Amino acid sequence: MAVNKDTEAKILRYHFVEQWRVGTIATQLGIHHSVVDRVISHAGQPKVERAKRPSIIDPYLPFIHETLSTYPTLTAARLYEMVKQRGYPGASSFFRQRISQLRPRKQPEAYLRLKTLPGEQAQVDWGHFGYMHIGKAKRPLMAFVMVLSWSRKIFLRFYMNQQMESFLRGHVAAFEAWNGLPRVLLYDNLKSAVLERQGDAIRFHPTLLSLSAHYRFEPRPVAVARGNEKGRVERAIRYIRDNFFPGRERLILEELNAQADAWCQGISADRICPEDKNLTVREAFIQEQPSLLALPDNPFNTQETLTVSARKTPYIRFDQNDYSIPHQHVQTSLQVIADIDRVRILEGGVVIAEHDRSFGKGEQIEQEAHINALWLTKTHAKLHRGQDRLSHASDFAQTFLKLSAKRGHILKTTVSILNQLLDDYGRDALDKALREAITQQSAYPGAVQQILERQREENQRPPPVAVAVPDKVKHLSVKLARLADYDDLNDSKGNDHDE
């Protein structure tokens, strides 16, 4: 606390002339006693040492010092219980305050400022930026960030997850944006980069090794608990949170990435380069770019590939959504190849379906042709069963249907009505009615129904009672037995009896 010259004069006069104690001066002037001590010390007088009052914790200080020297991270609560068992009568609040003063302090570690050469290194990390709601899905919004260590050029791209495929896509997109890549890429101990680590023994993810072999860079993880080694990318993520992301939370992914690209080429590139205050990041990158490694002729394959099983319905499940397939491929093993925009479904290396990718949840992404083809197949199958049943019931059925179709009647409707008349009147009556309708050149269902009604009235029979026959048995045909066979059996039995 700073005091003005007038207050300093009062402090010195009250102390040297009036012989006031430090506490009295502090109380009367409304300032802390340490300020009074400092003013008196600056005047050439040693700090006044006040008498130290005895405390109830004093007898236990040797034990406390010894315990903390052996276990410096032991909690104050546990230490309080240990001292209380040894007779300490005080409250825990005062004890905790004293322990915070007595606990040995760790010597702070000093860090060297890390320097890199142009084109030598970039740092990579993920940043979590909340969640994005797409339909019923709640997807994590992850920012892939890569920073060139010398020019501080930032690459930023948002994805719906931090899975390996997104990790690879971020690398490829960054290399293409810079038209080159550095010799070393520095990672935190991400699962996408490091599978296992025992001291200096590191087992890299095999896919990352394939990526590094394709582009000829060296993957290098930072030391454990040494976040300062990748401080450039961590500062870049904080810079993105403060300078880019506010106000863009409600954008869709495509808009967010388009604005991220514009920001990287604009505002971010126009800031001062920390390595050389006389350059902007844009100017520093122009100097660094020729030092980057050249890109190979073909980019690394970042598509997701997996095997799926198509069940009874014409869909396959991929990334929480169902995609339609032609119905001929149900109950088979298929392959899905997907990128961030498209989903392709293959059987035996041949593409059988292709869809726009959805990041929703529980959605059915369909092609109308797939569903219509299945519907037509089911309809034709039902129509075929109906025609087959009529053919077994009457030899005139096929002739009637052909004549009806020529006259423009809908075949499906005609078959359905005739099958219902078959259920109501029986096969014999329908057979006679069809023959008469053909003879009269009246090949339409209404004529058949009128003939059947006339025959019923002529025979003085009651109206038919509708009987619900399941579709799955309607196509079955029961062959009528010859009654003459039974007469023959009766005659043979009678002859045997006479003998």
Long-range contacts (C-beta under 8 A, 24 or more apart in sequence): 1-31, 1-32, 1-35, 3-31, 3-35, 3-39, 7-31, 8-39, 11-36, 11-39, 11-40, 12-39, 12-40, 12-43, 15-40, 15-45, 21-48, 22-48, 22-50, 23-50, 56-88, 56-89, 56-90, 57-88, 57-90, 57-94, 57-95, 57-98, 60-86, 60-88, 61-102, 64-99, 64-102, 65-102, 68-99, 68-102, 68-103, 68-104, 69-104, 72-103, 72-104, 72-106, 76-100, 111-228, 114-149, 114-228, 114-229, 114-231, 116-149, 116-150, 117-150, 117-291, 118-150, 118-151, 118-287, 118-288, 118-291, 119-150, 119-180, 119-182, 119-183, 119-288, 119-289, 119-290, 119-291, 119-292, 119-293, 120-149, 120-150, 120-182, 120-183, 120-184, 120-291, 121-148, 121-149, 121-150, 121-182, 121-183, 121-184, 121-185, 121-186, 122-146, 122-147, 122-148, 122-149, 122-174, 122-181, 122-182, 122-184, 122-185, 122-186, 123-147, 123-149, 123-185, 123-186, 123-230, 123-232, 123-233, 124-170, 124-171, 124-185, 124-186, 124-187, 124-233, 125-187, 125-188, 125-190, 125-230, 125-233, 125-234, 125-237, 126-162, 126-190, 127-237, 127-240, 127-241, 129-158, 129-241, 129-245, 130-249, 132-160, 132-253, 134-358, 134-359, 134-360, 134-361, 135-358, 135-360, 135-361, 135-362, 135-363, 136-360, 136-361, 136-362, 136-363, 137-320, 137-359, 137-360, 137-361, 139-359, 142-166, 143-237, 143-240, 144-169, 144-170, 144-174, 145-233, 145-236, 145-237, 145-240, 146-170, 146-171, 146-174, 146-185, 146-233, 147-232, 147-233, 147-236, 148-178, 148-182, 148-285, 148-288, 149-182, 149-186, 149-232, 150-275, 150-284, 150-288, 151-273, 151-275, 151-281, 151-284, 151-285, 151-287, 151-288, 152-232, 152-236, 152-273, 152-274, 152-275, 152-281, 152-284, 153-178, 153-264, 153-269, 153-281, 153-284, 153-285, 153-288, 154-236, 154-239, 154-240, 154-264, 154-268, 154-281, 155-264, 156-240, 156-244, 156-260, 156-261, 156-263, 156-264, 157-257, 157-260, 158-253, 158-256, 158-257, 158-260, 159-340, 160-253, 160-359, 162-192, 163-192, 164-192, 164-205, 164-207, 165-302, 165-303, 165-304, 167-192, 167-208, 168-207, 168-211, 168-300, 168-302, 169-302, 169-340, 171-211, 171-215, 171-300, 172-299, 172-300, 172-302, 175-215, 175-295, 176-295, 176-299, 177-261, 177-264, 178-285, 178-289, 178-292, 179-289, 179-292, 179-295, 180-289, 180-292, 180-293, 180-294, 180-295, 181-215, 181-217, 181-292, 181-293, 181-295, 182-217, 182-292, 182-293, 183-217, 183-218, 183-293, 184-217, 184-218, 184-220, 185-212, 185-217, 185-218, 185-219, 185-220, 186-220, 186-221, 186-222, 186-229, 186-230, 186-233, 187-219, 187-220, 187-221, 187-222, 187-230, 188-221, 188-222, 188-227, 188-230, 189-221, 189-222, 189-224, 193-219, 193-221, 194-221, 197-221, 197-224, 210-300, 211-300, 214-296, 214-300, 215-293, 215-295, 215-296, 215-300, 216-293, 216-296, 217-293, 239-268, 243-267, 243-268, 244-268, 253-359, 302-339, 303-337, 303-338, 303-339, 304-336, 304-337, 304-338, 304-339, 305-335, 305-336, 305-337, 305-338, 306-335, 306-336, 307-333, 307-334, 307-335, 307-336, 308-333, 308-334, 308-335, 308-336, 309-333, 309-334, 310-334, 314-370, 314-371, 314-374, 315-364, 316-345, 318-343, 319-357, 319-359, 320-360, 320-361, 320-362, 321-358, 321-360, 321-361, 321-362, 321-363, 321-364, 321-365, 322-363, 322-364, 322-365, 323-353, 323-355, 323-365, 323-366, 324-353, 324-355, 324-364, 324-365, 324-366, 324-367, 324-370, 324-371, 325-352, 325-353, 325-370, 326-352, 326-353, 326-370, 326-373, 327-370, 327-373, 327-374, 327-377, 379-412, 382-471, 383-411, 383-412, 383-415, 385-471, 385-474, 385-475, 386-415, 386-416, 386-418, 386-419, 386-474, 386-475, 387-415, 388-475, 389-419, 389-422, 389-474, 389-475, 389-476, 389-477, 390-415, 390-418, 390-419, 390-422, 392-477, 393-422, 393-427, 393-430, 393-431, 393-477, 394-427, 394-430, 394-431, 394-434, 394-435, 395-431, 396-431, 396-434, 396-435, 396-438, 397-434, 399-438, 400-434, 400-437, 400-438, 400-443, 400-448, 403-438, 403-441, 403-443, 404-443, 404-444, 404-445, 406-443, 407-443, 407-444, 409-443, 409-444, 409-445, 413-445, 414-444, 414-445, 417-445, 417-448, 417-449, 418-445, 418-448, 419-474, 421-445, 421-448, 421-449, 421-452, 423-466, 423-467, 423-469, 423-474, 424-452, 424-464, 424-466, 424-467, 425-452, 425-456, 425-464, 429-455, 429-456
